[in-house]
Amino acid sequence: MRLLLLSSAFSALLLGPVLAQSNPSKDEAASATTRSTTNPSAATLSVGNPGFAAPGTKEQASGMPAPHQANVPDRVFVIQAALGNRAKLELARLAEQKAQSEGVREFARRMIQDHSQADNTLGGLAEADGISIPNHVDAQHSQVYDGLSRLTGAAFDIEYLRTQVQDHQRTIQLMQYVIGSGEDTQIQNFATSALPTMFVHLGMARDLIDRISVENPQIAGAPPRNVSGMPTPQTPRAVSN
């Protein structure tokens, strides 16, 4: 299946917080990003310059940046993926302790295993490309963690799984984004190889929500909590035995 690039609005949202950490100046990167996302066929910075690499980028051949010359989408991906990965690990450790459902605890253990491996790989990619990753969880995920820590039982299970549906949807979009717009082959290969696992995680979280919602209809049907803000489905999907 052909992967689709993200919309220009989504790309702008991802690029905003991290343009200052990229090789081009803010004005250059923003201009190049706008041209690339709104008109993929338009030239970016110069002819034969794939991925709008910054002027002066080292090349191994004409129009081909040398290894570890990450462009703006590469840097956006590594930073945002590392932050999201770190948040998934912290929430999974919390779920392993607090979840009522054994299925949710098993899901949390799967998250710890898979995202620990991804975290190590992302760290190596960031070091190779000279990308600085914040050493803390972002404010949004800190609030999610605090909100979940106050829940218990099925309420915790359902709300934790809702956050995982949201986070994995964002991660999938982010991976599709760098696969289509990145320049560093190693970063793109990592995203390509990890993408199927993210779809598996997303499917697991959705299936668990459906199952636990059927078992706890009053909790599942209550107004969405402030932790995820995710709307609740009117009718859970049927769950096969």
Buried (B, 14 or more C-beta within 10 A) or exposed (E): EEEEBBEBEBBBEBBEEBBEBBBBEEEBBBBBBBBBBEEEEEEBBEEEBEBBBBEEBEBEEEEBBEEBBBBBBBBBBBBBBBBBBBBBBBBBBBBBEBBBBEBBBBBBBBBBEBBBEBBEBBBEBBEBBEBEBEEEBBEEBEEBBEBBBEBEEBBBBBBBBBBBBBBBEBBBBBBBBBBBBBBBEBBBEBBBEBBEBBEEBBEBBBBBBBBBBBBBEEBBEEEEBEBBEBEBEEEBEEEEE
